[in-house]
């Protein structure tokens, strides 16, 4: 076992990727779903607003993940695998259990119990990360946190609240991270995470579903980014949820041809991967990756 220290450094969403945490999908266990899950109003809104299919083929998900990992390895990325936690059907979406901002890894504080259990899968890795801080008040998940060159952009939705954002502000201050936090609000309920409605595939460029944001948040995004608008269909198919390997390369779904062409016109190389089975829960490339080091 390699017990060397893992340097934490994430200055932006698009800086060259060096190390990332992933986890192969667990088998779907219906008993576990009911044992560790609870039906509440936020979940009802999410089920209504998004395309869910709890009964995915986990072997096919693993196969698609492996092809993605092979691409990352080819580009010199170190892929760190989280330990699998029995009964965690969403554990392959590692993005939500934490996030790195500059030289600090922040352990998230998920709202749902079944997602809190996923934190056990990275306990062995946490001891190797160079600098760690934990969110211990409110709720916040990594899918709601986007690191821009200048800002930390956070979505205020079903899985992240104001207390969690205040806690992060305090933790950032303690760790001497001098960045402004921008809080974005949505125009409707049922948003799983910010990165399903807005994402940064390239420096200064944003994929966005405009109808999902309130007017104030949308105006801020329009001022700061060269926005590429996703259709309702593209949004529901998780085509916004891309993943950047470097400033010039981004991984996208093989069917995201329209968005890819618009990105290629901006000088970005698109690498297509079939992630059709991974999408079912739903979630895509950004959801299944937890960057630890970029440069």
C-alpha positions as CSV (number, residue, x, y, z in Angstrom):
1,X,0.0,0.0,0.0
2,X,1.3,3.4,-0.9
3,X,1.1,5.6,2.2
4,X,2.8,8.6,0.8
5,X,1.3,12.0,1.3
6,X,-1.2,13.2,-1.4
7,X,-0.8,16.9,-2.1
8,X,-4.1,18.8,-2.2
9,X,-4.2,21.6,-4.7
10,X,-7.3,22.6,-6.8
11,X,-7.1,26.2,-8.0
12,X,-9.9,25.9,-10.6
13,X,-12.2,23.5,-12.4
14,X,-10.0,23.3,-15.5
15,X,-6.4,23.3,-14.3
16,X,-4.4,20.2,-15.4
17,X,-5.6,17.2,-13.4
18,X,-3.0,15.2,-11.4
19,X,-5.0,13.1,-8.9
20,X,-8.7,12.3,-8.5
21,X,-10.8,10.0,-6.2
22,X,-13.2,7.6,-7.8
23,X,-15.2,4.6,-6.7
24,X,-16.6,1.7,-8.7
25,X,-20.3,1.3,-8.4
26,X,-21.8,-1.1,-5.8
27,X,-24.4,-3.7,-6.6
28,X,-28.0,-2.2,-6.2
29,X,-29.6,-3.7,-3.1
30,X,-33.3,-2.9,-2.8
31,X,-33.3,-3.7,0.9
32,X,-30.5,-1.3,1.5
33,X,-32.3,1.4,-0.5
34,X,-35.2,1.3,1.9
35,X,-33.1,0.7,5.0
36,X,-30.9,3.7,4.6
37,X,-33.2,6.1,2.7
38,X,-36.1,8.2,3.7
39,X,-38.7,9.9,1.7
40,X,-38.9,13.6,2.3
41,X,-40.1,16.7,0.5
42,X,-36.7,17.5,-1.1
43,X,-36.5,14.0,-2.5
44,X,-40.0,14.1,-3.9
45,X,-39.1,17.3,-5.7
46,X,-35.9,15.7,-7.1
47,X,-37.8,12.6,-8.3
48,X,-40.3,14.9,-10.0
49,X,-37.8,17.1,-11.7
50,X,-35.1,14.6,-12.7
51,X,-34.8,11.3,-14.6
52,X,-34.2,8.6,-12.0
53,X,-33.6,4.9,-12.5
54,X,-32.5,3.2,-9.3
55,X,-32.1,-0.2,-11.0
56,X,-29.0,0.3,-13.1
57,X,-26.6,-2.5,-14.2
58,X,-23.7,-2.0,-11.8
59,X,-21.4,-4.2,-13.8
60,X,-22.1,-2.1,-16.9
61,X,-21.5,1.1,-14.8
62,X,-18.2,-0.3,-13.7
63,X,-17.2,-1.1,-17.3
64,X,-18.0,2.4,-18.4
65,X,-16.1,3.8,-15.4
66,X,-13.1,1.7,-16.3
67,X,-13.0,3.1,-19.8
68,X,-13.1,6.6,-18.3
69,X,-10.3,5.7,-15.8
70,X,-8.2,4.3,-18.7
71,X,-8.5,7.7,-20.4
72,X,-7.5,9.5,-17.2
73,X,-4.5,7.2,-16.8
74,X,-3.5,7.8,-20.4
75,X,-3.3,11.5,-19.6
76,X,-1.1,10.9,-16.6
77,X,-3.8,11.2,-13.9
78,X,-3.4,9.2,-10.6
79,X,-6.8,7.6,-9.9
80,X,-7.3,6.9,-6.2
81,X,-10.1,4.4,-5.4
82,X,-12.3,4.8,-2.4
83,X,-13.0,1.8,-0.3
84,X,-16.5,0.4,-1.1
85,X,-19.1,0.7,1.6
86,X,-21.7,-2.1,1.6
87,X,-25.2,-1.0,0.7
88,X,-24.2,2.5,-0.7
89,X,-25.8,2.5,-4.1
90,X,-24.7,6.1,-4.9
91,X,-21.1,5.7,-3.7
92,X,-19.7,5.9,-7.3
93,X,-20.7,9.6,-7.2
94,X,-17.7,10.6,-5.2
95,X,-18.0,14.3,-6.0
96,X,-20.5,14.9,-3.2
97,X,-18.5,13.6,-0.2
98,X,-16.0,16.4,-0.3
99,X,-14.2,19.1,-2.4
100,X,-10.8,20.7,-2.6
101,X,-10.3,24.5,-2.7
102,X,-6.7,25.6,-3.2
103,X,-4.6,23.5,-0.8
104,X,-7.4,22.3,1.5
105,X,-9.6,19.3,1.2
106,X,-13.0,19.9,2.8
107,X,-15.0,16.9,4.0
108,X,-18.6,17.5,3.1
109,X,-21.6,17.2,5.5
110,X,-24.3,15.4,3.5
111,X,-27.9,15.9,4.5
112,X,-29.0,12.3,4.0
113,X,-27.8,9.4,6.2
114,X,-27.2,7.0,3.3
115,X,-24.7,9.6,1.8
116,X,-23.0,10.2,5.1
117,X,-22.1,6.5,5.1
118,X,-20.1,7.1,1.9
119,X,-17.6,9.1,3.9
120,X,-16.3,5.8,5.4
121,X,-14.9,5.0,1.9
122,X,-12.3,7.8,2.0
123,X,-11.2,7.5,5.6
124,X,-7.9,5.8,4.6
125,X,-7.3,8.5,2.0
126,X,-8.0,11.4,4.3
127,X,-5.0,10.5,6.5
128,X,-2.8,11.0,3.4
129,X,-4.2,14.3,2.2
130,X,-1.8,17.2,3.0
131,X,-4.5,19.4,4.5
132,X,-8.0,18.6,5.6
133,X,-10.9,20.4,7.2
134,X,-14.5,19.2,7.9
135,X,-17.8,21.0,7.5
136,X,-19.4,20.4,10.9
137,X,-22.5,22.6,10.7
138,X,-25.3,22.8,8.2
139,X,-25.2,20.7,5.1
140,X,-23.1,21.0,2.0
141,X,-22.2,18.5,-0.8
142,X,-19.4,18.8,-3.4
143,X,-21.8,18.8,-6.4
144,X,-22.9,22.2,-5.3
145,X,-19.4,23.6,-5.1
146,X,-17.5,24.9,-8.2
147,X,-14.0,26.4,-7.9
148,X,-13.3,29.2,-10.4
149,X,-10.0,31.0,-10.7
150,X,-11.3,33.8,-8.5
151,X,-14.4,32.6,-6.8
152,X,-16.0,29.7,-5.0
153,X,-19.4,29.3,-6.6
154,X,-22.0,27.5,-4.5
155,X,-25.6,26.4,-5.4
156,X,-28.2,26.8,-2.6
157,X,-30.5,23.9,-3.3
158,X,-31.8,20.7,-1.7
159,X,-28.5,19.4,-0.5
160,X,-26.7,22.6,0.6
161,X,-28.0,25.2,2.9
162,X,-27.0,28.6,4.3
163,X,-25.6,27.2,7.5
164,X,-23.3,24.9,5.5
165,X,-22.1,27.8,3.4
166,X,-21.5,29.9,6.5
167,X,-19.5,27.0,8.0
168,X,-17.4,26.8,4.9
169,X,-16.7,30.5,5.0
170,X,-15.4,30.2,8.5
171,X,-13.3,27.1,7.7
172,X,-11.8,28.9,4.7
173,X,-10.9,31.8,6.9
174,X,-9.2,29.5,9.4
175,X,-7.2,27.9,6.6
176,X,-6.2,31.3,5.1
177,X,-8.1,30.8,1.9
178,X,-8.8,34.3,0.5
179,X,-11.6,33.8,-2.0
180,X,-15.1,35.3,-2.4
181,X,-18.0,32.9,-2.1
182,X,-20.8,33.5,-4.6
183,X,-24.1,31.9,-3.7
184,X,-26.4,31.0,-6.6
185,X,-30.1,30.4,-6.1
186,X,-32.4,28.4,-8.3
187,X,-35.8,29.3,-9.8
188,X,-37.4,26.0,-8.7
189,X,-37.2,23.1,-6.3
190,X,-35.8,19.6,-7.1
191,X,-32.2,20.6,-8.2
192,X,-29.9,17.7,-7.2
193,X,-26.7,19.8,-7.4
194,X,-25.4,23.0,-9.0
195,X,-23.3,21.0,-11.4
196,X,-26.3,19.6,-13.1
197,X,-27.4,23.1,-14.1
198,X,-24.1,25.0,-14.5
199,X,-20.6,23.8,-15.0
200,X,-17.2,25.3,-16.2
201,X,-15.8,23.0,-19.0
202,X,-13.2,25.5,-20.0
203,X,-11.6,28.7,-18.6
204,X,-14.2,31.5,-18.8
205,X,-16.8,29.3,-20.4
206,X,-19.9,27.9,-18.7
207,X,-22.5,25.3,-19.7
208,X,-25.8,26.5,-18.3
209,X,-29.5,25.7,-18.2
210,X,-30.8,29.4,-17.8
211,X,-34.3,28.6,-16.7
212,X,-33.0,26.9,-13.6
213,X,-31.7,30.1,-12.0
214,X,-33.3,33.1,-10.4
215,X,-32.7,36.4,-12.2
216,X,-30.0,37.7,-9.9
217,X,-27.9,34.6,-10.1
218,X,-28.4,34.4,-13.9
219,X,-27.3,38.0,-14.3
220,X,-24.1,37.4,-12.3
221,X,-23.3,34.3,-14.4
222,X,-23.9,36.2,-17.7
223,X,-21.6,38.9,-16.5
224,X,-18.7,36.6,-15.6
225,X,-18.8,33.8,-18.2
226,X,-19.1,33.1,-21.9
227,X,-22.3,31.0,-21.5
228,X,-23.3,28.0,-23.7
229,X,-27.0,27.3,-23.1
230,X,-28.2,23.7,-22.7
231,X,-31.7,22.7,-23.8
232,X,-34.2,21.1,-21.5
233,X,-33.3,17.7,-23.0
234,X,-29.6,18.2,-22.7
235,X,-30.0,19.3,-19.1
236,X,-32.1,16.2,-18.2
237,X,-29.6,14.0,-19.9
238,X,-26.8,15.4,-17.6
239,X,-24.9,16.8,-20.6
240,X,-23.9,19.9,-18.5
241,X,-22.1,17.6,-16.1
242,X,-18.8,17.3,-18.0
243,X,-15.2,16.9,-16.6
244,X,-12.1,18.8,-17.5
245,X,-8.7,17.0,-17.7
246,X,-6.9,20.2,-18.6
247,X,-7.6,23.7,-19.9
248,X,-7.7,22.3,-23.4
249,X,-9.4,18.9,-22.9
250,X,-12.8,18.0,-21.5
251,X,-14.6,14.6,-21.3
252,X,-18.2,14.6,-22.5
253,X,-21.0,12.1,-23.2
254,X,-20.8,10.6,-26.7
255,X,-24.2,12.0,-27.6
256,X,-23.4,15.6,-26.5
257,X,-22.6,16.6,-30.1
258,X,-24.2,20.0,-30.2
259,X,-22.6,21.3,-27.0
260,X,-19.3,19.7,-28.0
261,X,-19.2,21.5,-31.3
262,X,-19.8,24.8,-29.5
263,X,-17.0,24.1,-27.1
264,X,-14.6,23.0,-29.9
265,X,-15.2,26.4,-31.6
266,X,-13.7,27.9,-28.5
267,X,-10.5,25.8,-29.0
268,X,-11.2,23.0,-26.6
269,X,-10.6,19.3,-27.5
270,X,-13.6,17.1,-26.6
271,X,-13.0,13.4,-25.6
272,X,-16.2,11.4,-26.0
273,X,-17.0,8.5,-23.6
274,X,-20.1,6.3,-23.3
275,X,-21.5,6.9,-19.8
276,X,-25.1,6.0,-20.6
277,X,-25.5,3.5,-17.7
278,X,-23.9,5.8,-15.1
279,X,-26.5,8.5,-16.0
280,X,-29.4,6.5,-14.8
281,X,-29.4,7.5,-11.1
282,X,-28.6,10.3,-12.4
283,X,-25.1,11.7,-12.6
284,X,-22.2,12.0,-15.0
285,X,-18.5,12.7,-15.3
286,X,-18.2,15.5,-12.7
287,X,-20.4,13.5,-10.3
288,X,-18.1,10.5,-10.4
289,X,-14.9,12.4,-9.9
290,X,-13.4,14.1,-6.9
291,X,-10.3,16.1,-7.9
292,X,-7.6,16.3,-5.3
293,X,-4.7,17.8,-7.2
294,X,-4.6,20.1,-10.3
295,X,-1.8,22.4,-11.4
